[in-house]
Amino acid sequence: MTAFDESLLAPGSDLVGLTAAICDIPSVSGDEAALADAIEATLRARPHLEVHRDADAVVARTSFGRDRRVVVAGHIDTVPVADNLPTRLEAQPDRPGGGAGSRPQARRDDSPPEGTRRDDRVLWGRGTVDMKGGVAVALALACELGTPGKVPAVDVTWVFYDHEEVEAARNGLGRLARNHPGLLDADFAILGEPSNAGIEGGCNGTMRVEVRTRGVAAHSARSWTGVNAIHGAADLLARLARYEPRTVAVEGLDYREGLNAVGIRGGIAGNVVPDECVVEVNYRFAPSRSEAEAERHLREVFDGYDVTVTDSSPGARPGLDAPMAKDFAAAVLAVTGGEPQPKYGWTDVARFAGLGIPAVNFGPGDALLAHKDDERLHVAELSACRDALRAWLLG
């Protein structure tokens, strides 16, 4: 195993080099081993940490005998890499990186380009936002907090896990909860998902269903002897087009729902009238609604059709009324100016909520840029998140 260059982990570093180094190790879901190896080797070199490995999830814990424990967690996988998406540092925030190649190579110069303010720099590349910027912040602090003169006021569990960008059954944090539940025991959890360096409370739930239309197969030259199932999907798609999603207030935060077709398939040959059409639909629902309620709602929307649930994860209420959450929100506001907002996408704060652990999202990057071909991270948010989290953990 090869650890990260120590110079990238120095407390005075601005984290650009570390983030780029983490981005440059391929880690599309299912291919996280090399990055997990590097993280594990880096953490095992720190005597103040007790390190555990479960498949490609790495957990490091302090044991200073504090009366409270905080989990800081982040996933290390990404969605697939676009061929035109290198990891590189740019001076201008509105100019995408150029070049080609399926595996990006990072620029290692951490200093601002001449004539450019530090907060003007932008790091482009897959994973910069979702969520290797947050992973870099956590890894740097895991190595720093616990060294002489920098002992945190709480014990900290640092979790770097795999398979977040795929179906829930493969999620590395869920696997840890099943295999080693004691490793996740905590009073509060912080998930480093992109949140523009502010706190995002809770998250929407997500459910995917397959909605089927049925027909009668026939030769397309004699189509009147059959019933075209793809044509039958017109009403189903019209229902989706007319659907008006809700905005739901939950504990002072407004969660926007969404219901969208995300895939469609049907037909077996160019001369056959199809007897089945399947429309895949994704429903994002407010955390005030349970999975059972979400399923009932979808069956009402698609009444008369065959509906099959293929994947589901519950939402999480904001939980900002928990004492540690209030304290952390105040600390973040003081450093970054970020007022708490709702998290529209699903994140693993819901998994912590299911374990009875209050949790929030807090990390660098704009979630609207996650998974995009122009994914990019404003460098200033890296240090802002690190400074706020460091100050709060040190007390």
LUMROZA-246360 format. One record per residue (C-alpha): residue number from 1; chain; x, z, y. Coordinates in steps of 0.2 Angstrom, whole numbers. Layout:
REM LUMROZA-246360
<i:NUM ch:A u:X w:Z v:Y>
...
END
This chain:
REM LUMROZA-246360
<i:1 ch:A u:0 w:0 v:0>
<i:2 ch:A u:6 w:-4 v:18>
<i:3 ch:A u:1 w:7 v:32>
<i:4 ch:A u:-2 w:1 v:50>
<i:5 ch:A u:13 w:0 v:62>
<i:6 ch:A u:15 w:18 v:69>
<i:7 ch:A u:17 w:11 v:87>
<i:8 ch:A u:-1 w:5 v:86>
<i:9 ch:A u:-7 w:22 v:83>
<i:10 ch:A u:2 w:31 v:97>
<i:11 ch:A u:-9 w:42 v:108>
<i:12 ch:A u:-5 w:32 v:123>
<i:13 ch:A u:-9 w:15 v:115>
<i:14 ch:A u:-23 w:6 v:123>
<i:15 ch:A u:-29 w:1 v:105>
<i:16 ch:A u:-28 w:-18 v:107>
<i:17 ch:A u:-14 w:-20 v:95>
<i:18 ch:A u:-22 w:-9 v:82>
<i:19 ch:A u:-39 w:-17 v:84>
<i:20 ch:A u:-31 w:-34 v:82>
<i:21 ch:A u:-21 w:-29 v:67>
<i:22 ch:A u:-37 w:-22 v:58>
<i:23 ch:A u:-46 w:-38 v:62>
<i:24 ch:A u:-32 w:-49 v:55>
<i:25 ch:A u:-34 w:-41 v:38>
<i:26 ch:A u:-48 w:-51 v:28>
<i:27 ch:A u:-62 w:-40 v:24>
<i:28 ch:A u:-78 w:-50 v:22>
<i:29 ch:A u:-90 w:-39 v:12>
<i:30 ch:A u:-83 w:-38 v:-6>
<i:31 ch:A u:-65 w:-42 v:0>
<i:32 ch:A u:-61 w:-25 v:8>
<i:33 ch:A u:-48 w:-19 v:-3>
<i:34 ch:A u:-33 w:-24 v:7>
<i:35 ch:A u:-40 w:-16 v:23>
<i:36 ch:A u:-45 w:0 v:13>
<i:37 ch:A u:-27 w:1 v:6>
<i:38 ch:A u:-19 w:0 v:24>
<i:39 ch:A u:-31 w:13 v:30>
<i:40 ch:A u:-28 w:25 v:15>
<i:41 ch:A u:-9 w:23 v:17>
<i:42 ch:A u:-10 w:27 v:35>
<i:43 ch:A u:-21 w:42 v:33>
<i:44 ch:A u:-11 w:49 v:18>
<i:45 ch:A u:5 w:50 v:29>
<i:46 ch:A u:-4 w:63 v:40>
<i:47 ch:A u:-1 w:81 v:33>
<i:48 ch:A u:-17 w:88 v:42>
<i:49 ch:A u:-28 w:76 v:32>
<i:50 ch:A u:-35 w:78 v:14>
<i:51 ch:A u:-39 w:60 v:8>
<i:52 ch:A u:-51 w:53 v:-5>
<i:53 ch:A u:-54 w:36 v:-11>
<i:54 ch:A u:-70 w:29 v:-19>
<i:55 ch:A u:-69 w:10 v:-23>
<i:56 ch:A u:-65 w:3 v:-6>
<i:57 ch:A u:-72 w:18 v:4>
<i:58 ch:A u:-59 w:30 v:11>
<i:59 ch:A u:-63 w:48 v:17>
<i:60 ch:A u:-51 w:60 v:26>
<i:61 ch:A u:-55 w:78 v:30>
<i:62 ch:A u:-48 w:91 v:41>
<i:63 ch:A u:-49 w:110 v:35>
<i:64 ch:A u:-45 w:121 v:49>
<i:65 ch:A u:-59 w:133 v:45>
<i:66 ch:A u:-70 w:129 v:59>
<i:67 ch:A u:-89 w:134 v:58>
<i:68 ch:A u:-95 w:117 v:61>
<i:69 ch:A u:-91 w:100 v:54>
<i:70 ch:A u:-93 w:82 v:61>
<i:71 ch:A u:-93 w:66 v:52>
<i:72 ch:A u:-86 w:51 v:61>
<i:73 ch:A u:-90 w:35 v:51>
<i:74 ch:A u:-88 w:16 v:52>
<i:75 ch:A u:-89 w:2 v:40>
<i:76 ch:A u:-74 w:-9 v:37>
<i:77 ch:A u:-82 w:-25 v:31>
<i:78 ch:A u:-88 w:-40 v:41>
<i:79 ch:A u:-99 w:-55 v:39>
<i:80 ch:A u:-90 w:-71 v:35>
<i:81 ch:A u:-77 w:-78 v:47>
<i:82 ch:A u:-81 w:-94 v:57>
<i:83 ch:A u:-68 w:-107 v:56>
<i:84 ch:A u:-66 w:-108 v:75>
<i:85 ch:A u:-65 w:-89 v:78>
<i:86 ch:A u:-47 w:-83 v:80>
<i:87 ch:A u:-43 w:-65 v:85>
<i:88 ch:A u:-34 w:-66 v:102>
<i:89 ch:A u:-33 w:-57 v:118>
<i:90 ch:A u:-39 w:-66 v:134>
<i:91 ch:A u:-38 w:-62 v:152>
<i:92 ch:A u:-55 w:-70 v:157>
<i:93 ch:A u:-70 w:-62 v:149>
<i:94 ch:A u:-80 w:-78 v:149>
<i:95 ch:A u:-68 w:-90 v:141>
<i:96 ch:A u:-69 w:-91 v:122>
<i:97 ch:A u:-53 w:-92 v:111>
<i:98 ch:A u:-49 w:-109 v:104>
<i:99 ch:A u:-40 w:-115 v:89>
<i:100 ch:A u:-45 w:-117 v:71>
<i:101 ch:A u:-42 w:-109 v:54>
<i:102 ch:A u:-52 w:-98 v:43>
<i:103 ch:A u:-41 w:-83 v:44>
<i:104 ch:A u:-37 w:-78 v:62>
<i:105 ch:A u:-20 w:-72 v:68>
<i:106 ch:A u:-19 w:-59 v:82>
<i:107 ch:A u:-9 w:-59 v:98>
<i:108 ch:A u:2 w:-43 v:97>
<i:109 ch:A u:5 w:-41 v:116>
<i:110 ch:A u:-4 w:-26 v:121>
<i:111 ch:A u:0 w:-27 v:140>
<i:112 ch:A u:-12 w:-35 v:152>
<i:113 ch:A u:-8 w:-53 v:156>
<i:114 ch:A u:1 w:-55 v:173>
<i:115 ch:A u:-11 w:-53 v:188>
<i:116 ch:A u:-25 w:-46 v:177>
<i:117 ch:A u:-33 w:-29 v:178>
<i:118 ch:A u:-33 w:-19 v:161>
<i:119 ch:A u:-52 w:-19 v:161>
<i:120 ch:A u:-53 w:-38 v:163>
<i:121 ch:A u:-46 w:-41 v:146>
<i:122 ch:A u:-56 w:-47 v:131>
<i:123 ch:A u:-52 w:-47 v:113>
<i:124 ch:A u:-60 w:-62 v:104>
<i:125 ch:A u:-63 w:-63 v:85>
<i:126 ch:A u:-74 w:-59 v:70>
<i:127 ch:A u:-76 w:-40 v:68>
<i:128 ch:A u:-70 w:-35 v:86>
<i:129 ch:A u:-88 w:-29 v:90>
<i:130 ch:A u:-95 w:-26 v:72>
<i:131 ch:A u:-86 w:-15 v:70>
<i:132 ch:A u:-68 w:-15 v:69>
<i:133 ch:A u:-66 w:-9 v:87>
<i:134 ch:A u:-75 w:7 v:82>
<i:135 ch:A u:-64 w:8 v:66>
<i:136 ch:A u:-48 w:7 v:77>
<i:137 ch:A u:-55 w:21 v:88>
<i:138 ch:A u:-58 w:32 v:73>
<i:139 ch:A u:-42 w:28 v:64>
<i:140 ch:A u:-31 w:32 v:79>
<i:141 ch:A u:-40 w:49 v:82>
<i:142 ch:A u:-40 w:53 v:64>
<i:143 ch:A u:-21 w:52 v:65>
<i:144 ch:A u:-19 w:61 v:81>
<i:145 ch:A u:-32 w:75 v:80>
<i:146 ch:A u:-24 w:89 v:70>
<i:147 ch:A u:-6 w:87 v:75>
<i:148 ch:A u:2 w:102 v:85>
<i:149 ch:A u:-7 w:105 v:101>
<i:150 ch:A u:-22 w:94 v:97>
<i:151 ch:A u:-32 w:103 v:84>
<i:152 ch:A u:-50 w:99 v:86>
<i:153 ch:A u:-63 w:113 v:89>
<i:154 ch:A u:-73 w:107 v:74>
<i:155 ch:A u:-68 w:101 v:57>
<i:156 ch:A u:-69 w:82 v:56>
<i:157 ch:A u:-73 w:71 v:41>
<i:158 ch:A u:-67 w:53 v:44>
<i:159 ch:A u:-76 w:40 v:34>
<i:160 ch:A u:-71 w:21 v:32>
<i:161 ch:A u:-83 w:13 v:20>
<i:162 ch:A u:-87 w:-4 v:12>
<i:163 ch:A u:-101 w:-16 v:9>
<i:164 ch:A u:-112 w:-12 v:25>
<i:165 ch:A u:-116 w:-30 v:29>
<i:166 ch:A u:-125 w:-34 v:13>
<i:167 ch:A u:-140 w:-27 v:3>
<i:168 ch:A u:-143 w:-8 v:4>
<i:169 ch:A u:-139 w:-6 v:-14>
<i:170 ch:A u:-121 w:-10 v:-12>
<i:171 ch:A u:-118 w:0 v:3>
<i:172 ch:A u:-102 w:11 v:2>
<i:173 ch:A u:-109 w:25 v:12>
<i:174 ch:A u:-124 w:26 v:0>
<i:175 ch:A u:-112 w:26 v:-15>
<i:176 ch:A u:-102 w:40 v:-8>
<i:177 ch:A u:-118 w:50 v:-5>
<i:178 ch:A u:-122 w:47 v:-24>
<i:179 ch:A u:-104 w:50 v:-31>
<i:180 ch:A u:-97 w:63 v:-19>
<i:181 ch:A u:-111 w:71 v:-9>
<i:182 ch:A u:-100 w:86 v:-4>
<i:183 ch:A u:-88 w:74 v:5>
<i:184 ch:A u:-102 w:70 v:18>
<i:185 ch:A u:-108 w:88 v:21>
<i:186 ch:A u:-108 w:90 v:40>
<i:187 ch:A u:-118 w:97 v:55>
<i:188 ch:A u:-118 w:81 v:65>
<i:189 ch:A u:-113 w:63 v:62>
<i:190 ch:A u:-106 w:49 v:74>
<i:191 ch:A u:-107 w:31 v:68>
<i:192 ch:A u:-95 w:20 v:77>
<i:193 ch:A u:-107 w:5 v:78>
<i:194 ch:A u:-106 w:-5 v:94>
<i:195 ch:A u:-116 w:3 v:108>
<i:196 ch:A u:-108 w:-2 v:124>
<i:197 ch:A u:-98 w:14 v:125>
<i:198 ch:A u:-114 w:24 v:126>
<i:199 ch:A u:-125 w:33 v:114>
<i:200 ch:A u:-139 w:24 v:105>
<i:201 ch:A u:-151 w:35 v:96>
<i:202 ch:A u:-159 w:32 v:79>
<i:203 ch:A u:-162 w:15 v:73>
<i:204 ch:A u:-176 w:3 v:68>
<i:205 ch:A u:-181 w:2 v:49>
<i:206 ch:A u:-179 w:-15 v:41>
<i:207 ch:A u:-189 w:-23 v:27>
<i:208 ch:A u:-187 w:-40 v:19>
<i:209 ch:A u:-201 w:-48 v:9>
<i:210 ch:A u:-204 w:-65 v:0>
<i:211 ch:A u:-221 w:-72 v:4>
<i:212 ch:A u:-227 w:-86 v:-8>
<i:213 ch:A u:-239 w:-100 v:-7>
<i:214 ch:A u:-245 w:-108 v:-23>
<i:215 ch:A u:-250 w:-126 v:-27>
<i:216 ch:A u:-252 w:-138 v:-41>
<i:217 ch:A u:-237 w:-149 v:-46>
<i:218 ch:A u:-239 w:-168 v:-46>
<i:219 ch:A u:-230 w:-185 v:-44>
<i:220 ch:A u:-228 w:-188 v:-26>
<i:221 ch:A u:-235 w:-206 v:-29>
<i:222 ch:A u:-251 w:-198 v:-35>
<i:223 ch:A u:-251 w:-183 v:-23>
<i:224 ch:A u:-270 w:-182 v:-23>
<i:225 ch:A u:-269 w:-175 v:-40>
<i:226 ch:A u:-259 w:-160 v:-35>
<i:227 ch:A u:-259 w:-146 v:-21>
<i:228 ch:A u:-243 w:-146 v:-10>
<i:229 ch:A u:-237 w:-127 v:-8>
<i:230 ch:A u:-226 w:-131 v:6>
<i:231 ch:A u:-240 w:-138 v:16>
<i:232 ch:A u:-249 w:-122 v:12>
<i:233 ch:A u:-236 w:-112 v:21>
<i:234 ch:A u:-243 w:-119 v:38>
<i:235 ch:A u:-255 w:-105 v:40>
<i:236 ch:A u:-242 w:-92 v:35>
<i:237 ch:A u:-230 w:-98 v:48>
<i:238 ch:A u:-244 w:-99 v:61>
<i:239 ch:A u:-248 w:-81 v:58>
<i:240 ch:A u:-229 w:-77 v:61>
<i:241 ch:A u:-229 w:-87 v:77>
<i:242 ch:A u:-245 w:-78 v:84>
<i:243 ch:A u:-238 w:-61 v:79>
<i:244 ch:A u:-235 w:-50 v:94>
<i:245 ch:A u:-222 w:-36 v:90>
<i:246 ch:A u:-224 w:-19 v:96>
<i:247 ch:A u:-213 w:-8 v:108>
<i:248 ch:A u:-215 w:10 v:102>
<i:249 ch:A u:-209 w:25 v:111>
<i:250 ch:A u:-201 w:38 v:100>
<i:251 ch:A u:-194 w:54 v:107>
<i:252 ch:A u:-192 w:46 v:124>
<i:253 ch:A u:-184 w:30 v:118>
<i:254 ch:A u:-192 w:13 v:117>
<i:255 ch:A u:-190 w:4 v:100>
<i:256 ch:A u:-194 w:-15 v:100>
<i:257 ch:A u:-201 w:-21 v:83>
<i:258 ch:A u:-199 w:-39 v:76>
<i:259 ch:A u:-206 w:-50 v:63>
<i:260 ch:A u:-198 w:-66 v:59>
<i:261 ch:A u:-196 w:-79 v:45>
<i:262 ch:A u:-178 w:-80 v:41>
<i:263 ch:A u:-178 w:-92 v:26>
<i:264 ch:A u:-189 w:-104 v:17>
<i:265 ch:A u:-188 w:-114 v:0>
<i:266 ch:A u:-198 w:-125 v:-11>
<i:267 ch:A u:-198 w:-140 v:-21>
<i:268 ch:A u:-188 w:-146 v:-36>
<i:269 ch:A u:-186 w:-165 v:-33>
<i:270 ch:A u:-189 w:-179 v:-21>
<i:271 ch:A u:-204 w:-186 v:-30>
<i:272 ch:A u:-213 w:-170 v:-35>
<i:273 ch:A u:-227 w:-161 v:-25>
<i:274 ch:A u:-221 w:-143 v:-25>
<i:275 ch:A u:-231 w:-130 v:-33>
<i:276 ch:A u:-223 w:-115 v:-25>
<i:277 ch:A u:-216 w:-111 v:-8>
<i:278 ch:A u:-207 w:-95 v:-3>
<i:279 ch:A u:-205 w:-89 v:15>
<i:280 ch:A u:-193 w:-75 v:17>
<i:281 ch:A u:-198 w:-63 v:31>
<i:282 ch:A u:-188 w:-49 v:40>
<i:283 ch:A u:-198 w:-35 v:48>
<i:284 ch:A u:-189 w:-23 v:60>
<i:285 ch:A u:-200 w:-8 v:62>
<i:286 ch:A u:-199 w:8 v:74>
<i:287 ch:A u:-193 w:24 v:66>
<i:288 ch:A u:-210 w:32 v:68>
<i:289 ch:A u:-216 w:21 v:54>
<i:290 ch:A u:-212 w:25 v:36>
<i:291 ch:A u:-207 w:11 v:23>
<i:292 ch:A u:-223 w:13 v:15>
<i:293 ch:A u:-232 w:11 v:31>
<i:294 ch:A u:-221 w:-4 v:35>
<i:295 ch:A u:-226 w:-12 v:18>
<i:296 ch:A u:-244 w:-9 v:21>
<i:297 ch:A u:-243 w:-18 v:38>
<i:298 ch:A u:-235 w:-33 v:30>
<i:299 ch:A u:-248 w:-34 v:17>
<i:300 ch:A u:-261 w:-34 v:30>
<i:301 ch:A u:-252 w:-47 v:41>
<i:302 ch:A u:-251 w:-58 v:25>
<i:303 ch:A u:-267 w:-54 v:17>
<i:304 ch:A u:-272 w:-67 v:4>
<i:305 ch:A u:-254 w:-71 v:0>
<i:306 ch:A u:-242 w:-65 v:-14>
<i:307 ch:A u:-230 w:-53 v:-5>
<i:308 ch:A u:-214 w:-46 v:-14>
<i:309 ch:A u:-203 w:-33 v:-6>
<i:310 ch:A u:-184 w:-38 v:-9>
<i:311 ch:A u:-175 w:-25 v:2>
<i:312 ch:A u:-179 w:-10 v:12>
<i:313 ch:A u:-171 w:3 v:22>
<i:314 ch:A u:-180 w:17 v:33>
<i:315 ch:A u:-177 w:19 v:51>
<i:316 ch:A u:-170 w:35 v:59>
<i:317 ch:A u:-178 w:45 v:74>
<i:318 ch:A u:-167 w:48 v:89>
<i:319 ch:A u:-162 w:66 v:84>
<i:320 ch:A u:-156 w:68 v:102>
<i:321 ch:A u:-164 w:85 v:103>
<i:322 ch:A u:-151 w:93 v:90>
<i:323 ch:A u:-139 w:104 v:100>
<i:324 ch:A u:-123 w:95 v:95>
<i:325 ch:A u:-132 w:78 v:99>
<i:326 ch:A u:-136 w:85 v:117>
<i:327 ch:A u:-118 w:91 v:119>
<i:328 ch:A u:-111 w:75 v:113>
<i:329 ch:A u:-122 w:65 v:124>
<i:330 ch:A u:-117 w:75 v:140>
<i:331 ch:A u:-99 w:72 v:135>
<i:332 ch:A u:-101 w:54 v:133>
<i:333 ch:A u:-111 w:52 v:150>
<i:334 ch:A u:-97 w:61 v:159>
<i:335 ch:A u:-83 w:49 v:153>
<i:336 ch:A u:-92 w:32 v:150>
<i:337 ch:A u:-108 w:34 v:161>
<i:338 ch:A u:-118 w:28 v:146>
<i:339 ch:A u:-136 w:35 v:146>
<i:340 ch:A u:-144 w:36 v:128>
<i:341 ch:A u:-153 w:21 v:123>
<i:342 ch:A u:-162 w:15 v:107>
<i:343 ch:A u:-153 w:6 v:93>
<i:344 ch:A u:-164 w:-9 v:88>
<i:345 ch:A u:-154 w:-14 v:73>
<i:346 ch:A u:-153 w:-4 v:57>
<i:347 ch:A u:-138 w:6 v:55>
<i:348 ch:A u:-132 w:20 v:43>
<i:349 ch:A u:-138 w:34 v:55>
<i:350 ch:A u:-153 w:32 v:44>
<i:351 ch:A u:-143 w:36 v:29>
<i:352 ch:A u:-137 w:52 v:37>
<i:353 ch:A u:-154 w:56 v:43>
<i:354 ch:A u:-160 w:55 v:25>
<i:355 ch:A u:-146 w:68 v:21>
<i:356 ch:A u:-153 w:80 v:34>
<i:357 ch:A u:-138 w:76 v:46>
<i:358 ch:A u:-142 w:72 v:64>
<i:359 ch:A u:-133 w:56 v:69>
<i:360 ch:A u:-130 w:44 v:83>
<i:361 ch:A u:-122 w:27 v:86>
<i:362 ch:A u:-107 w:27 v:97>
<i:363 ch:A u:-94 w:14 v:98>
<i:364 ch:A u:-86 w:0 v:109>
<i:365 ch:A u:-94 w:-17 v:110>
<i:366 ch:A u:-110 w:-26 v:114>
<i:367 ch:A u:-121 w:-27 v:99>
<i:368 ch:A u:-129 w:-43 v:105>
<i:369 ch:A u:-112 w:-51 v:102>
<i:370 ch:A u:-111 w:-45 v:84>
<i:371 ch:A u:-110 w:-59 v:71>
<i:372 ch:A u:-109 w:-73 v:84>
<i:373 ch:A u:-96 w:-86 v:85>
<i:374 ch:A u:-91 w:-80 v:102>
<i:375 ch:A u:-89 w:-62 v:96>
<i:376 ch:A u:-78 w:-53 v:109>
<i:377 ch:A u:-74 w:-35 v:114>
<i:378 ch:A u:-70 w:-29 v:132>
<i:379 ch:A u:-54 w:-19 v:130>
<i:380 ch:A u:-59 w:-6 v:142>
<i:381 ch:A u:-72 w:0 v:130>
<i:382 ch:A u:-59 w:5 v:117>
<i:383 ch:A u:-51 w:18 v:128>
<i:384 ch:A u:-67 w:24 v:135>
<i:385 ch:A u:-74 w:28 v:118>
<i:386 ch:A u:-58 w:35 v:112>
<i:387 ch:A u:-56 w:47 v:127>
<i:388 ch:A u:-74 w:53 v:126>
<i:389 ch:A u:-74 w:56 v:108>
<i:390 ch:A u:-57 w:64 v:109>
<i:391 ch:A u:-62 w:76 v:123>
<i:392 ch:A u:-78 w:81 v:114>
<i:393 ch:A u:-69 w:85 v:97>
<i:394 ch:A u:-56 w:95 v:106>
<i:395 ch:A u:-69 w:105 v:115>
END
